[in-house]
Amino acid sequence: MKDDRAEDPDHGVELLWREREQEPRPGLSLDRIVRAAIELADADGLDGLSMRKVAERLGFTTMSLYRHVPGRAQLIDLMLDAAIGEAAPPAATEDGWRARLESCARRGWELRKRHPWMAEVRGSRHLPGPNGVAAYDHMLSTVADTGLSPAQVIAAVNLVGSFVDAEALTLVETARQERHSGVSEQEWWGARDTLYQRLDRYPTITALWETGGYDEPENSFEFGLARVLDGIEMLIATKRDESCDETCPVCGRPMTQPASGRPRVYCSRACQQRAYRKRING
């Protein structure tokens, strides 16, 4: 029998933002269900996750799980928020937006290496829980005072998050292929002599091969993260250069924006007060 709550996003919010029990009760609980589901997904990916398998792992009937969580979709949201909650809190000693944003990306990467299925959670209607919102809020804060517009702050953070997920999805696909075939990635590609014999007709590939370009490839995560951050850094620098040409809307004097912190709207406190009085008096 279908549980109507499975189609109710508001019920999903209530589950995610529920008060956690201080002392776990004996028997079945939502926290135990979520932990068992994470362990299953760690081993078999999301393809191997079902309410029935979680129930079997816990030694309960499937119907008993539905008393705590109405469906698989809500369970995945709960799993994701619980996994995000495992990340260590951000260090307070990191200096500069780039170091702080990079630290966020690395924490996300380490989480996804530990729980590759996190990258499989696709779609635009997965509800965030308190751990996910807190992590996202912290990422936004790393570039909120760089001079980027609000929309650019959000876009920059989403770009970094998408990059981390894309890299993690490669891990997921590799692990899935290895589970299904029983052959490692290195072994499979090492046996493709019939392909390699045909590549000498392609001059650029051949030149890169002969000069050792494929011997020690760049770490795709390290290389990609650095380039993404370089692009954001260039955008911030461009915004700062543009701000040097700004003028105060009250007195018209040239106005230089600070290197960090909130952008200035007026050149001085006096002009700010004049603008305020003008708005009040019409």
C-alpha positions in Angstrom: 0.0 0.0 0.0 1.4 3.4 -1.0 2.1 5.9 1.7 0.7 9.3 0.7 3.4 11.0 2.8 6.0 9.8 0.2 4.6 12.4 -2.2 4.5 15.2 0.4 7.6 17.4 0.3 6.6 19.1 3.6 6.7 15.8 5.4 10.2 15.3 4.0 11.2 18.7 5.5 9.8 17.6 8.9 11.8 14.4 8.8 15.0 16.2 7.8 14.7 18.9 10.4 13.4 16.8 13.2 14.9 17.0 16.7 17.5 14.3 17.1 17.1 11.9 20.0 19.7 12.4 22.7 19.6 8.8 23.8 18.8 6.2 21.0 15.9 4.0 22.0 16.2 0.3 21.8 14.7 -1.3 18.6 14.1 0.4 15.3 14.6 4.1 14.9 15.0 6.5 12.0 18.7 7.1 12.8 19.3 3.3 12.7 17.5 3.1 9.4 19.5 5.9 7.9 22.9 4.5 9.1 22.0 1.0 7.7 21.0 2.6 4.4 24.3 4.5 4.2 26.3 1.3 4.8 24.4 -0.5 2.0 24.9 2.4 -0.4 28.6 2.5 0.5 28.9 -1.1 -0.5 26.6 -1.3 -3.5 25.8 2.2 -4.6 22.3 3.6 -4.9 21.5 0.9 -7.4 21.7 -1.6 -4.6 19.6 0.4 -2.1 16.0 -0.6 -1.4 13.7 -0.4 1.6 13.6 -4.2 1.6 17.4 -4.6 1.8 17.6 -2.0 4.6 15.0 -3.9 6.5 16.8 -7.2 6.0 20.0 -5.6 7.2 18.3 -4.5 10.4 16.4 -7.7 11.0 12.9 -6.1 10.6 10.1 -6.3 8.1 9.9 -3.8 5.3 6.6 -2.5 6.5 8.2 -1.6 9.9 10.5 0.8 8.1 7.6 2.7 6.5 6.4 3.7 10.0 9.5 5.8 10.2 10.2 6.9 6.6 7.6 6.9 3.9 9.8 6.0 0.9 13.2 5.5 -0.7 13.4 9.1 -2.0 13.0 10.5 1.5 15.5 8.0 2.8 18.1 9.2 0.3 17.6 12.8 1.4 18.1 11.7 5.0 21.2 9.7 4.1 22.7 12.7 2.2 22.2 15.1 5.1 23.6 12.5 7.6 26.7 12.0 5.5 27.3 15.8 5.1 27.1 16.0 8.9 30.2 13.7 9.1 32.5 16.4 7.7 34.8 18.2 10.1 33.8 21.8 10.9 35.7 24.4 8.9 38.9 25.6 10.3 38.9 29.2 11.6 42.5 29.9 10.7 42.2 29.8 6.9 43.0 33.2 5.5 41.5 34.5 2.3 38.4 33.5 0.3 40.4 31.1 -2.0 41.8 29.1 0.9 38.4 28.9 2.5 36.5 27.9 -0.6 39.2 25.4 -1.5 38.9 23.9 2.0 35.1 23.5 1.4 35.7 21.7 -1.9 38.2 19.3 -0.3 35.9 18.5 2.5 33.2 17.7 0.0 35.7 15.6 -2.1 36.8 13.5 1.0 33.1 12.9 1.9 32.4 11.7 -1.7 35.4 9.4 -1.7 34.1 7.9 1.5 30.5 7.8 0.3 30.7 7.7 -3.6 26.9 7.3 -3.9 26.5 11.0 -2.8 27.4 12.0 -6.4 24.6 9.8 -7.6 21.9 11.9 -5.9 20.7 13.7 -9.0 17.8 16.0 -9.8 16.7 19.4 -8.7 14.1 18.4 -6.1 16.1 16.8 -3.3 15.3 18.5 -0.1 18.3 19.8 2.0 18.5 19.1 5.7 20.2 21.2 8.4 23.7 19.8 7.7 23.4 20.5 4.0 22.1 24.0 4.5 24.9 24.8 7.0 27.6 23.5 4.6 26.1 25.5 1.7 25.8 28.7 3.8 29.4 28.4 4.9 30.5 28.0 1.2 28.6 31.1 0.3 30.2 33.0 3.1 33.7 32.4 1.7 33.0 34.6 -1.4 30.2 36.8 -0.1 32.6 39.7 0.6 34.8 39.5 -2.5 32.9 42.2 -4.5 31.0 39.7 -6.6 27.3 40.4 -7.2 24.9 38.2 -5.1 24.1 36.2 -8.2 27.8 35.6 -9.0 28.5 34.5 -5.4 25.8 31.8 -5.8 27.0 30.9 -9.3 30.7 30.6 -8.1 29.8 28.3 -5.2 27.5 26.2 -7.4 30.3 25.9 -10.0 32.7 24.5 -7.4 30.0 22.1 -6.0 29.2 20.9 -9.5 32.9 20.2 -10.2 33.3 18.2 -7.1 30.2 16.1 -7.9 31.4 15.5 -11.5 34.7 14.2 -10.3 33.0 12.0 -7.7 30.6 10.7 -10.3 33.7 9.3 -12.2 34.6 7.3 -9.1 31.0 6.0 -8.9 31.0 4.9 -12.5 34.5 3.2 -12.2 33.4 1.3 -9.1 30.2 0.2 -10.7 32.0 -1.2 -13.8 34.5 -3.0 -11.5 31.7 -4.5 -9.4 29.8 -5.7 -12.5 32.8 -7.0 -14.5 35.2 -8.2 -11.7 38.0 -6.5 -13.6 39.8 -3.4 -12.3 40.0 -0.3 -14.5 43.8 -0.6 -14.9 43.5 -4.3 -16.0 40.7 -3.5 -18.4 42.6 -0.7 -20.2 45.9 -2.5 -20.0 44.4 -5.3 -22.2 43.3 -3.0 -25.0 46.2 -3.7 -27.4 43.9 -4.0 -30.4 42.9 -0.3 -29.8 46.4 1.0 -29.1 47.7 -0.6 -32.4 45.4 1.7 -34.3 46.3 5.0 -32.6 49.7 5.6 -34.4 47.8 7.2 -37.3 46.8 10.2 -35.0 49.8 12.5 -34.9 48.9 14.6 -31.8 48.0 11.5 -29.7 51.2 9.8 -30.8 53.4 12.8 -30.0 52.0 13.2 -26.6 52.4 9.5 -26.0 56.0 9.4 -27.1 56.9 12.4 -25.0 55.5 10.8 -21.9 52.3 12.8 -21.6 50.3 9.7 -20.6 53.0 8.3 -18.2 52.2 10.4 -15.2 48.8 12.1 -15.9 47.7 15.1 -13.9 45.5 14.4 -10.9 42.1 15.4 -12.5 40.7 16.7 -9.2 43.7 18.8 -8.2 44.1 20.2 -11.7 40.4 20.9 -12.2 39.9 22.5 -8.8 42.9 24.8 -9.3 41.6 25.9 -12.7 38.1 26.5 -11.4 39.4 28.6 -8.5 41.7 30.5 -11.0 38.6 31.4 -13.0 36.8 32.7 -9.9 39.9 34.7 -8.9 40.1 36.3 -12.3 36.4 37.3 -12.1 36.9 38.9 -8.6 40.0 40.8 -9.9 38.0 42.1 -12.9 35.2 43.2 -10.6 37.7 45.1 -8.4 39.2 46.8 -11.5 35.8 47.9 -12.6 35.0 49.2 -9.1 38.0 51.6 -9.3 36.0 53.7 -11.9 32.9 54.1 -9.8 31.8 57.4 -8.5 29.8 58.4 -5.5 26.1 58.8 -6.4 25.8 61.8 -4.1 28.8 64.0 -4.7 30.2 62.4 -7.9 33.7 62.0 -6.6 35.7 58.9 -7.7 35.3 56.0 -5.3 37.7 53.1 -4.9 36.3 49.8 -3.5 38.1 48.0 -0.6 40.1 44.9 -1.4 37.8 42.8 0.8 34.6 43.2 2.7 31.3 44.7 1.7 31.4 47.0 -1.4 31.0 50.7 -0.7 28.0 52.5 -2.0 29.0 56.1 -1.0 32.4 57.7 -0.7 31.9 58.8 2.9 29.7 58.6 5.9 28.5 62.2 5.2 27.3 61.3 1.7 25.6 58.2 3.1 23.7 60.4 5.6 22.8 62.9 2.9 21.3 60.1 0.7 19.4 58.8 3.7 17.9 62.2 4.5 16.9 62.7 0.8 15.0 59.4 0.8 13.2 60.2 4.1 12.3 63.7 3.0 11.3 62.7 -0.5 
